[in-house]
Amino acid sequence: ELRLLHSCSPGTRLNMSGKTIHLSIDGQAIEAGIGEVLIDVLHRNRIKVPSLCYHPDLERTGTCRACLVEIDGVNRQACMIEATEGMNVRMARAAGNNAAS
């Protein structure tokens, strides 16, 4: 289940419980905090993802769509999705997918 984050106050992306989930990014096993935003997981693991409108201390708007990744076969904005248990993320996309999605 993907949960879109439409409006969120700064700081709510932090996992205060200490519990973790497991996901796959380009076949690599990654741990994330429950409720952690996918773009934050990518940045923390030094996985480069473009973004123009994202800043971790500001409310996410998802307006630039530069951070599109493929999640279980569907293009999604990494700044607007919480990482979930078993999520399968692919960073490599066909050229032009960002503009078309």
C-alpha positions in Angstrom: 0.0 0.0 0.0 1.4 3.4 -1.1 0.5 6.3 1.1 0.7 9.7 -0.6 1.8 12.6 1.6 -0.2 15.6 0.6 0.5 17.9 3.5 3.0 17.3 6.2 4.6 19.6 8.8 8.4 19.7 8.8 10.0 17.1 11.0 7.1 14.5 10.7 9.2 12.4 8.4 11.3 11.2 11.3 10.9 7.7 12.7 10.5 8.2 16.4 9.8 4.6 17.2 13.1 3.2 16.1 11.3 0.4 14.2 12.4 -0.4 10.7 11.1 -1.8 7.5 12.9 -3.4 4.6 12.7 -2.4 0.9 14.6 -3.0 -2.2 16.2 -0.2 -4.3 17.6 -1.5 -7.6 17.9 -4.9 -6.0 19.8 -3.6 -3.0 18.3 -4.4 0.4 17.7 -1.2 2.4 16.3 -0.5 5.8 14.1 2.5 6.4 12.2 3.9 9.4 8.5 3.4 9.6 6.9 6.5 8.0 10.2 7.7 6.4 9.7 9.5 3.1 11.3 7.6 0.2 13.5 10.5 -1.0 14.9 10.8 2.5 15.8 7.0 2.4 17.5 7.5 -0.9 19.5 10.5 0.3 20.5 8.8 3.5 21.8 5.8 1.5 23.7 8.1 -0.8 21.5 7.2 -3.8 21.3 10.2 -6.1 17.8 11.3 -7.2 17.1 14.6 -8.8 14.9 17.1 -7.1 14.1 20.8 -7.5 11.3 21.5 -5.1 12.3 19.3 -2.2 13.9 20.4 1.1 13.7 18.2 4.2 12.7 21.1 6.4 9.9 22.3 4.3 6.4 21.0 3.4 6.6 18.8 0.3 4.7 20.0 -2.7 5.7 17.5 -5.4 5.5 20.2 -8.0 8.6 19.5 -10.0 8.3 15.7 -10.5 12.1 15.5 -10.9 12.3 12.8 -8.3 10.2 10.2 -10.1 11.2 6.6 -9.4 9.5 3.3 -10.4 7.7 1.6 -7.5 6.3 -1.8 -8.4 6.1 -0.8 -12.0 4.5 2.6 -11.5 6.2 6.0 -11.7 5.9 7.8 -8.4 7.4 10.9 -6.8 9.9 9.9 -4.2 9.2 13.0 -2.2 5.5 12.2 -1.8 5.6 8.5 -0.8 6.4 6.9 2.5 8.7 3.8 2.2 6.7 0.7 3.0 7.7 -2.9 3.9 8.7 -4.9 0.8 8.6 -1.9 -1.6 10.5 -2.5 -4.8 12.0 0.7 -6.1 13.9 1.1 -9.4 15.9 4.2 -10.1 16.6 3.6 -13.8 13.9 4.9 -16.0 13.6 5.2 -19.8 14.5 8.6 -21.1 11.6 10.9 -21.1 9.6 9.1 -18.4 9.7 12.1 -16.1 8.0 14.4 -18.6 5.4 11.7 -19.7 4.2 10.7 -16.2 
